[in-house]
Amino acid sequence: MTSTTLRAITHRLTTTPVDQLPSIASFLATSLGDCAELLSAPQNQKPGKSDSDNAVQIHKLKTRLASLLQDRTVEGRWTAVVLVKATVEAGQWEILRGYEPIVRGLIGILAKPDPISTRKMCIITLTRIFHLTYQYPTLVREITTPHLPAFVTAALNLVSTLVKLPSGSSRKPKPNTPFLEIVLHAILELVPRHPTIFRPFGTQLRTLLTDILGASSPAYYPEPVVDVAEQLFASLYKCAPKDKSSSGWSNDCRSTIVSIHNAVDHVFRAVVEQWESVDGSLVPTKQNYSKEAGNDRPDALGLPSWKGIHTGTDRIITLLRILSGFISMPSTSSVALPLGSILDLTSRLTSVIVPANGQSSNGAQANPEISREEREQLWAELPRIHIGAMELLSQVVNVLETSSTSITQSMLEQANWVFRHERFSKDVRSTTYDLLQSLVSVNGPAMPKQSVSSIANVLRSCCHDLLPTSGESGSQVKSQSDSKSKSKAGPGTTNADSFLNPNLITLQVSPGSSLSKIEKTASNLLQAVLASVPSELLAASLRAEIDRTIILTADKDAMLASVLNPIPAAKGRGAGASLMPFLVRSYSDQMEVEALVRPRMPVLMTAPELDAYTENEEDEEAEEMDTETFDATPSTSEFLKAPHVEAPKPEPAPAVPSVHKRTYAEESTLQSTGFAVETEKQPVQAKKARFETTVSAVTESPSGQTQPVTVTQVSTSSHEQPQFKTQVSTISTTSQSAADPADDESDGELPTLNMDSDTDEDEDDDVAMEG
């Protein structure tokens, strides 16, 4: 079927007019995906008839695509680019090994004035081709090495202008270019795989990125472009020689930290900082208070100058993101994270906080040489700076995981300090929740009680953010209750809509409803605390508030964490109530809830190897029981012959001489099949299992009544003599009156079966009774 599809594709591609090909390009690309098995199959050296036909069709397809790439019409070139990408992804190595002409044609399209969509698709196709050749050294040598430099040059020419300088060439970005984001993404994808090819372009890329990241206003470049530029800037150290890669990474990290401190010196000049650096090499920048805050020179990382508090804040945030990129970027060589310098930097950034009610008592002392307007601008920008600092700490925790235990307390104190004074900002709260969620997920089981108590206010804030209407409804209820006592209240003190529409104060959140960013981070933090923090460290009131919140919001993951980590029973109180009913009511159709409520774990003892072992043991014991025989003395076992009944030839059994408990010197046994007494002598076993055998028979009393007799044999080890216990129970009440006069010694009562083990005292009693 795939050969027929391939033949149809080549037929339509050659017979359809070129101007109509874009309308069927998507259908042809999808059909080529269905022919992946045929396109990727290796060609046999001695092909058969069908294989030869398939090879002819593949050759026709390649030839037609190569001709369309050189077509004069825009429609033909656009169709060729789309189908080349589909063919390469379907055929992989078998198609790539003969694609040098097509790669050259794709690179040539970038220099032509084709539509933006065609050139963007051409960049994507070439990036995919160079990406697929990475795992094949032969294809890298034939395709990537000779053609990738030409592709990088053509792509950079689309977004920048080459400037010749005495020190070397540099790149200046073109304004309002539509190719900037896709070109940066393509280079970011290829730099880690082919760093040596990008080494000659390192200086050009660095100058281009510094102009993008150091722009005086972020309005020049959209946020996605700035994000990918930050990631690419952090990965340029890979273009250094292999022996200098580690030192290049360390130098870039060090330069980034120094640049941040330099920018903070100008932005924080409105306050007198109480922070002191642990790094003696950091020298404060001299300030000129008569000029606007800013840096007139490029910083240590090469970013251009800037002016203004807002622009300085943007520069600090950009540098923090670049530092986060350095930390999170995978490296081929081992590097040492500068944790001391990072914590020193975040400590400085979080030491200055927004004062409460316009006062400076909560933060640093105000600098009298700076105007009030600049200081108020700083208060407005501080939350953004603190968000960037906490995002940097979150990245450190995500990279180090359990290795960050030693610095957890420092990060926790910084987060609590910022949250305590800037909780009015939703972004600050959301970032704090995210940071604490990272800390709790990694180090929650090892957190002491003091650390858990310090985040109690943050957890209560999470509950408040998940239930934003709880405060409003509470205030409405309070105002309604207080309205009776305040007869002279103003006309605008009560919300009339609460009386007209009571559903406004409903707190229940339907399952599956979309959550905002702050609600997602708050829910994740509550879930991490319930799953990782020991329950006994949470206060009872706080745990009750958390459980109430997750019930009202119908948070499945948080309820699962609460059920799996219940409140332990403490002295003076019982165990806490479980959230299982609420979880089942809201998510009864979920598989994890079904597995939690009704687990169906198979019994481990049903394993085949365990069954075989158990059956072998039982068979061995049964064989021992069947083959074991004991010595019996005919004179002492005559009373056993009386109740003996053979299955094939039933005979009337004689009367039992006595029904009293007796002790015998020789060992006796009964066969389970015929209930007969064996008289054959056998040597005494060294050790025998203890078991009991019960034999029932029917005897006739002297009065002619039948009586069932039960004989129980107890077998012990060879050191103890077997003892027989006989119990006679009557069927009718008349048998008691007709009993043997010799039984009067038992006070008119028949003996009962003694279930206790025989002891020496019992033997003495029996001897006395027989005497």
Protein Blocks (a to p, Z undefined) as FASTA:
>chain_A
ZZmmmmmmmmmmmmpcfklmmmmmmmmmmmmmmmmmmmmpccdfbdcfklmmmmmmmmmm
mmmmmmmmmpmbfklmmmmmmmmmmmmmmnmmmmmmmmmmmmmmmmmmmmpccdfklmmm
mmmmmmmmmmmmmmmmklmmmmmmmmmmmmmmmmmmmmmccdddfkbccddddehiaklm
mmmmmmmmmmmmmmmlmmmmmmmmmmmmmmmmmpcbfklpcfklmmmmmmmmmmmmmmpc
fklmmmmmmmmmmmmmmmmmmmmmmmmmmpccfbdcfbfkbccddddfkbccddfbdcfk
opacdedjklmmmmmmmmmmmmmmmmmpccfbdcdddfklmmmmmmmmmmpccdeehiak
lmccddfkbcfklmmmmmmmmmmmmmmmmmmmmmmmmmnmmmmmmmmmmmmmmmmmmmmm
mmmpmklmmmmmmmmmmmmmmmmmmpcfklmmmmmmmmmmmmmmmmmmlmmmmmmmmmmm
mmmmmmmbcfklpcfklmmmmmlmpcbdcehiacdfklmmmmmmmmmmmmmmcfklpcfk
lmmmmmmmmmmnopaklmmmmmmmccdddehiacdddfklmmmmmmmmbfklmmmmmccb
dcfklpfklmmmmmmmmmmmmmmmmmpccdddfklmmmmmmmpccfklccdddddfbfcd
cddfbdcdddfklopacfbdcdddfbdcddddddddddddfkopacddddddddddfkbc
cddddddddfbfklmmmpcfklmmnnopacdddfbdcdfklmmmmmmmmZZ
